[in-house]
Amino acid sequence: MNFHKRFNHVGEAVSFPSPWRHLSQGKQAAPPTISTVAVICSVLLFFIAGIARGQNEPAHANPPPAPPSELSPLGKPPDWSRLEIFQKTITHDDFARLLNDVYAPDGVWKATITINDDVAVIKENAAGTKTFTLKFADPDSKTKRAPHYWRGVSALPPATKKKPLAGLKIALDPGHLGGTWARMEERWYVIGDSKPVCEGDMTLLTAKILARKLRALGATVLFVRSTPGPVTDVRPEDLHDAALAELKRQQIRFVREDYDGPADPIRQNSVKWESELLFYRTAEIHARAKIVNGELHPDLTLCLHYNAEPWGDETKPTLTDKNHFHLIINGSCEAGELALDDVRFEMLFKLLTRSYPVELAVSKQVAATVAQETGLPAYTYAQPSASVHPVPDEPYLWLRNLLANRLYRNPTIYIEPYVMNNQLVFDRVQAGDYEGEKEIDGVMRKSIYREYADAVADGLAAYYREARKK
């Protein structure tokens, strides 16, 4: 989870200079001279002639400019023709069900998508001047397979009981950044002379342990991030102009260039803070998506994270007795998100690749196994919420539209166990990684990293062992 908050300020109205401004400032204007009248008449005649000339020209002579795209930060205008491959690959009922139950609950899609009997008409831009028409498959005929690079269970080679993941290609995406980058993300804290608690380093260590276990089960394992640093070549200083534009878009009234560290109460109003946010939360995730979709082509991506409760000062953090676990599947877009052209396109691409049934099935088993082996209770988001929806009858599973699980075009699950600033978790992090068990707080325990990795590996093995019987 992330606790950065952006405070929206109401912008002041902007007054533009007018050639007639002196007429509205309470001062009496001087009477116009004959030469002034002549100039005004000439200007009027010029415009009248232009209007008359325009009426005789063909309508297509000067077409209106295309409306600007409404995009998310660092987003690019989508190529809607890329959805042509999905023509007649989904029925009307399946499309409507996935929109309503998963990707855009509560009818938030209705402002930009119209569902008819045979087609869906989708706005390509906010103004609706261009639309994309998606043709539905005939429910009484055999539906064409939705094209995608990942393989479902039926497309995998045979497996054995000991190697239920044989032939499966799994990408591990250790969340956040480690090393010196972690403090920028504010996913780091330290107490006195203790070992720093740094999510990016913890997820990377967990991924390396998990990779060994998955390979032993027959999987091919690939890393999205294999070092503490970022995968993107972009740095915060490269995003100065984009950060300034984003602050203006959000109508921040008092924009500063810099901020005074993580304790600065209005750091979010600075260009530096916004450029850092765009770097690690947006540019970095876009770069990871290019690796996943353009190079790795996995059958499944696991986004490994640790959770947290607000801890305040990173050098004097608040520890909590809360500890919990949940998994996130892509879905639950908000109306404001779907108003953005690139987000709307990405949501539809994700929907049409039909990854949700796999994400749901895998997540159910992984959640059950992790809960059993760690003893962690389910985390519950405050409800009702437009941005997060629970998966019915699955207390550990939630639908949430995150950038990575939207951009990764294969079955992708976010795994969020443990609260980093929980007292017991802190003690386990201080104990580091080790083989076997150690006594921590009066109980013999595995290292927290191995417990995490074991539970995920066991959950995947259980799912694929059963699924590949069929």
Secondary structure in CASP SS format (residue, H / E / C, confidence):
PFRMAT SS
TARGET T0000
AUTHOR 0000-0000-0000
METHOD secondary structure of the structure
MODEL  1
M C 1.00
N C 1.00
F C 1.00
H C 1.00
K C 1.00
R C 1.00
F C 1.00
N C 1.00
H C 1.00
V C 1.00
G C 1.00
E C 1.00
A C 1.00
V C 1.00
S C 1.00
F C 1.00
P C 1.00
S C 1.00
P C 1.00
W C 1.00
R H 1.00
H H 1.00
L H 1.00
S H 1.00
Q C 1.00
G C 1.00
K C 1.00
Q C 1.00
A C 1.00
A C 1.00
P C 1.00
P C 1.00
T C 1.00
I H 1.00
S H 1.00
T H 1.00
V H 1.00
A H 1.00
V H 1.00
I H 1.00
C H 1.00
S H 1.00
V H 1.00
L H 1.00
L H 1.00
F H 1.00
F H 1.00
I H 1.00
A H 1.00
G H 1.00
I H 1.00
A H 1.00
R H 1.00
G H 1.00
Q H 1.00
N C 1.00
E C 1.00
P C 1.00
A C 1.00
H C 1.00
A C 1.00
N C 1.00
P C 1.00
P C 1.00
P C 1.00
A C 1.00
P C 1.00
P C 1.00
S C 1.00
E C 1.00
L C 1.00
S C 1.00
P C 1.00
L C 1.00
G C 1.00
K C 1.00
P C 1.00
P C 1.00
D C 1.00
W H 1.00
S H 1.00
R H 1.00
L H 1.00
E H 1.00
I H 1.00
F H 1.00
Q C 1.00
K C 1.00
T C 1.00
I C 1.00
T E 1.00
H H 1.00
D H 1.00
D H 1.00
F H 1.00
A H 1.00
R H 1.00
L H 1.00
L H 1.00
N H 1.00
D H 1.00
V H 1.00
Y H 1.00
A C 1.00
P H 1.00
D H 1.00
G H 1.00
V H 1.00
W H 1.00
K H 1.00
A H 1.00
T C 1.00
I E 1.00
T E 1.00
I E 1.00
N C 1.00
D C 1.00
D C 1.00
V E 1.00
A E 1.00
V E 1.00
I E 1.00
K E 1.00
E C 1.00
N C 1.00
A C 1.00
A C 1.00
G C 1.00
T C 1.00
K C 1.00
T E 1.00
F E 1.00
T E 1.00
L E 1.00
K E 1.00
F C 1.00
A E 1.00
D C 1.00
P C 1.00
D C 1.00
S C 1.00
K C 1.00
T C 1.00
K C 1.00
R C 1.00
A C 1.00
P C 1.00
H C 1.00
Y C 1.00
W C 1.00
R C 1.00
G C 1.00
V H 1.00
S H 1.00
A H 1.00
L C 1.00
P C 1.00
P C 1.00
A C 1.00
T C 1.00
K C 1.00
K C 1.00
K C 1.00
P C 1.00
L C 1.00
A C 1.00
G C 1.00
L C 1.00
K E 1.00
I E 1.00
A E 1.00
L E 1.00
D E 1.00
P E 1.00
G C 1.00
H C 1.00
L C 1.00
G C 1.00
G H 1.00
T H 1.00
W H 1.00
A H 1.00
R H 1.00
M H 1.00
E H 1.00
E C 1.00
R C 1.00
W E 1.00
Y E 1.00
V C 1.00
I C 1.00
G C 1.00
D C 1.00
S C 1.00
K C 1.00
P C 1.00
V E 1.00
C E 1.00
E H 1.00
G H 1.00
D H 1.00
M H 1.00
T H 1.00
L H 1.00
L H 1.00
T H 1.00
A H 1.00
K H 1.00
I H 1.00
L H 1.00
A H 1.00
R H 1.00
K H 1.00
L H 1.00
R H 1.00
A H 1.00
L C 1.00
G C 1.00
A C 1.00
T E 1.00
V E 1.00
L E 1.00
F E 1.00
V C 1.00
R C 1.00
S C 1.00
T C 1.00
P C 1.00
G C 1.00
P C 1.00
V C 1.00
T C 1.00
D C 1.00
V C 1.00
R C 1.00
P H 1.00
E H 1.00
D H 1.00
L H 1.00
H H 1.00
D H 1.00
A H 1.00
A H 1.00
L H 1.00
A H 1.00
E H 1.00
L H 1.00
K H 1.00
R H 1.00
Q C 1.00
Q C 1.00
I C 1.00
R C 1.00
F C 1.00
V C 1.00
R E 1.00
E C 1.00
D C 1.00
Y C 1.00
D C 1.00
G C 1.00
P C 1.00
A C 1.00
D C 1.00
P C 1.00
I C 1.00
R H 1.00
Q H 1.00
N H 1.00
S E 1.00
V H 1.00
K H 1.00
W H 1.00
E H 1.00
S H 1.00
E H 1.00
L H 1.00
L H 1.00
F H 1.00
Y H 1.00
R H 1.00
T H 1.00
A H 1.00
E H 1.00
I H 1.00
H H 1.00
A H 1.00
R H 1.00
A H 1.00
K H 1.00
I H 1.00
V H 1.00
N H 1.00
G H 1.00
E H 1.00
L H 1.00
H C 1.00
P C 1.00
D C 1.00
L E 1.00
T E 1.00
L E 1.00
C E 1.00
L E 1.00
H C 1.00
Y C 1.00
N E 1.00
A C 1.00
E C 1.00
P C 1.00
W C 1.00
G C 1.00
D C 1.00
E C 1.00
T C 1.00
K C 1.00
P C 1.00
T C 1.00
L C 1.00
T E 1.00
D C 1.00
K C 1.00
N C 1.00
H C 1.00
F E 1.00
H E 1.00
L E 1.00
I E 1.00
I E 1.00
N C 1.00
G C 1.00
S C 1.00
C C 1.00
E C 1.00
A H 1.00
G H 1.00
E H 1.00
L H 1.00
A C 1.00
L C 1.00
D H 1.00
D H 1.00
V H 1.00
R H 1.00
F H 1.00
E H 1.00
M H 1.00
L H 1.00
F H 1.00
K H 1.00
L H 1.00
L H 1.00
T C 1.00
R C 1.00
S C 1.00
Y H 1.00
P H 1.00
V H 1.00
E H 1.00
L H 1.00
A H 1.00
V H 1.00
S H 1.00
K H 1.00
Q H 1.00
V H 1.00
A H 1.00
A H 1.00
T H 1.00
V H 1.00
A H 1.00
Q H 1.00
E H 1.00
T H 1.00
G C 1.00
L C 1.00
P C 1.00
A E 1.00
Y C 1.00
T C 1.00
Y C 1.00
A C 1.00
Q C 1.00
P C 1.00
S C 1.00
A C 1.00
S C 1.00
V E 1.00
H E 1.00
P E 1.00
V C 1.00
P C 1.00
D C 1.00
E C 1.00
P C 1.00
Y C 1.00
L E 1.00
W E 1.00
L E 1.00
R E 1.00
N C 1.00
L C 1.00
L H 1.00
A H 1.00
N H 1.00
R H 1.00
L H 1.00
Y C 1.00
R C 1.00
N C 1.00
P C 1.00
T E 1.00
I E 1.00
Y E 1.00
I E 1.00
E E 1.00
P E 1.00
Y C 1.00
V E 1.00
M C 1.00
N C 1.00
N E 1.00
Q H 1.00
L H 1.00
V H 1.00
F H 1.00
D H 1.00
R H 1.00
V H 1.00
Q H 1.00
A H 1.00
G C 1.00
D C 1.00
Y C 1.00
E C 1.00
G C 1.00
E C 1.00
K E 1.00
E E 1.00
I E 1.00
D C 1.00
G C 1.00
V E 1.00
M E 1.00
R E 1.00
K C 1.00
S C 1.00
I H 1.00
Y H 1.00
R H 1.00
E H 1.00
Y H 1.00
A H 1.00
D H 1.00
A H 1.00
V H 1.00
A H 1.00
D H 1.00
G H 1.00
L H 1.00
A H 1.00
A H 1.00
Y H 1.00
Y H 1.00
R H 1.00
E H 1.00
A H 1.00
R C 1.00
K C 1.00
K C 1.00
END
